[in-house]
Amino acid sequence: LPWEVDCTDVFWKVLQSNEIALDTKRMIISKICMLAQGRWTKKLCRRIDGSPREQGMFLFKARAAKAAWIIWELSVAFSARCSDDREMRGQDGTHSGRVYTEIIRVWDVATDYRSIDGKVERIVKSHNRGLNCMVKKELQGFKKSLYKPVGEGERLPNFFTEVSESVDELVGERSGTCSSMKLFVPPASPNDQEYHILKFYAFSSALVNSVLQMAITGRMDFPFRVTELEHRIINLRPNPPRSVILLGRSGTGKTTCCLYRLWNEFRSYWEKAVSAGPHIPKMLEFIQKENGSAAVSNEEEMKEEETHDEKPEENPEVPEVNEEDFIRAADARRRGEDGDTEELDGEEKYEHLHQVFVTKNAVLCTEVRKNFKELTRACSAAQEHVQGEDNPLPYRITDMEETAWPLFVNSRTLLLMLDASLDGKEFFPRAEDGSLVRKITGWGEGEAHMNAIIEEVDSDTEDEEQGNLPEEQNDNARGRANFDPRREVTYGVFANELWTKICKGNKVVFHPTLLWMEIRSFIKGSVEALHSEKGYLTLEEYHSIGRKRAPNFPADRSEVYALFRVYQRMKSTLGMFDEADIVHNLFTRLQQVGPPDWSIHRIYVDETQDFTQAELSLLIRCSRDPNGLFFTGDTAQSIMRGIAFRFSDLKSLFYYAQQSYHSVGIQSGVRVPDQLYQLTHNYRSHAGILKLASCVVDLLVYFFPDSFDRLRKDQGLFDGNAFTLGPKPVLLESCSFSDLAMILQG
């Protein structure tokens, strides 16, 4: 269709409701399709007078049925469809490929004619509040519609580009150019207590089909329209291929970009694979061999890179999946050959796309998986995935069904699955089906990693609770029989049980948190420690770590290392382990064998700042394509005790990944990411909250300059005047999670 149609979530909910008859819904959809075809009859285009016209809005009403009036607007918005059209970008002189177009924006449906005025009032208010938005852009028309009218009176859209991005000389020479100027203003929430812009959804065939289906199983959702920068991040294809690192404060859209990038890969693959079958060769290392132009010297790889928040360059010449891949795979399956004399089924030679979303936050992981499931229910190519969406995960990656991918897991679940899937002696004893022989506290099914944090925060109360233990001793003894006798050393255990013993006989003047950070992030959690034989640095290696990476103890590292040795001996004596022991075990087993008999093609890491370098190196090593990972996060919002992380240090991990492949005889082309992309517009908090938060971050950066990545300040969607600054932030003092919950509940 020549016209793009956006609709609000209000309109989407109205169509989903049972208040409107199915026949009426069909008539509403039919009228909108007529508008999208450019057939703008007078009955469909009755402009609403009064306040909308005075504000310069082109707001219309169209009667779709006896008791149904569509309220829609002729507006301008960013067009992902046109921006992805290489011919349009090349012909019209847009440097960045950011193309805007006239659209049909469907706001609402009125089932009572008397309710139209109230709905129009809210729409006008939304428009007026949007005028204060920081993301409005000045546009210049550059070309008439690519579509040619096929009937008399047919109305077709015009196209625009940002004034700063247009090439005046080229545009002026084009025939049929449009000299009109437009102001792109995203509508904001009409609620005075809300400070965000509205979400819009594409009026697509999938949305229409979901409305017309009589039986809908489960809630379904659709991707909402993203900004032009988010669209570029989601569809970014660096050339040559490199992993992508995306930074941004809380609420800037990082997780949305992560999920939608995963979803786009999934949808584009399965829309073809559902009929053509699997097309990714098994055991294929998606790593190009080094050559003169691709190889990067160690100096170049390890140098500091500047953080960028500019629009990323997109390379449309490097498609992820194309028709030839599917044709070649299908032909090979039919003939039973692909340069090989043996006849093998396609299922034996090819596999489907395997993607993994991993984060430390179990709650976040659950929410992202829930959102993905809602997206799949509206996708016809993903119906097999929908049927098996509630099946429990197997213990081994090799036992996963193709429809169980993508995998959404917290980091501990993934470590357990890797432990059961890799060759060699497992870290935790396993049964024949890969399940744990004994449970491990804090690990396994039903364990949320956030529980460990709550335990650490409330660790001061543990001594008071010890008096209750004798009464429950018998019950605890029976329960312990089902648990692994080894205990994990979390920060709570380290600070409350081991710290006094470690300090015995030693004059220690610093807090246990600082020593825990040195052990977890550097002595045992660094990439250098991961590649060592014992899983931790020697004293000389620890001394060699730069001051910027480990700024806390530049002059006292010998003392810190002596305490670490005491910790190691005590941990071994008491039958304990820490997370770094598991990571080193898995990485060593992965290094000692060739490519495993399972594949992970894409890995998406959210809240990357909560991972140690060792954990991230393990993820890079597990991926078939180390140049295809996607990292998001912000060092200012780490929730994990003992993690000292900077995104600028991620480059060293890819250098070591390259060396890791070389050590097993694989000539790799692992490339170091050359940019850190940043999102700066905050969709969650108003300017008042952001200014307060910025003051806190500024203090942290001032006193700990080497502990944070240098980011541009995020900004609210509104300009911060008295009208849009928002209510003053309120600081709450709470001593426990239960107190905080009571305060928030009122």
Secondary structure by P-SEA (a helix, b strand, c coil): ccbbbbbcaaaaaaaacccccaaaaaaaaaaaaaaaaccccccccccccccccccccccccccccccbbbbbbbcccccccccccaaaaaaccccccbbbbbbbbbccccccccaaaaaaaaaaaaaaaacccccbbbbbbcccccccccccbbbbbbbbcccccccaaaaaaccccccbbbbbbccccccccccbbbbbbbbcaaaaaaaacccccccccccccccaaaaaaaacccccbbbbbbbbcccccaaaaaaaaaaaaaaaaaaccccccccccccccccccccccccccccccccbbbbbccccccccccccccaaaaaaaaaaaaacccccccccccccccccbbbbbbcccaaaaaaaaaaaaaaaaacccaaaaaaaccccccccccccccccccccccaaaaaaaaaaccccccccccccccccccccccccccccaaaaaaaaaacccccccccccccaaaaaaaaaccccccccccaaaaaccccccccccccccccaaaaaaaaaccccccccccccccccccaaaaaaccccccccccccaaaaaaaaaaaaaaaaaaccccaaaaaaaaaaaaaacccccccccbbbbcccccccaaaaaaaaaacccccbbbbbbcccccccccccccccaaaaaaaaaaaaaaaacccccccccccbbbbcccccccaaaaaaaaaaaaaaaaacccccccccccccccccccccccccbbbbbbccaaaaaaaaac
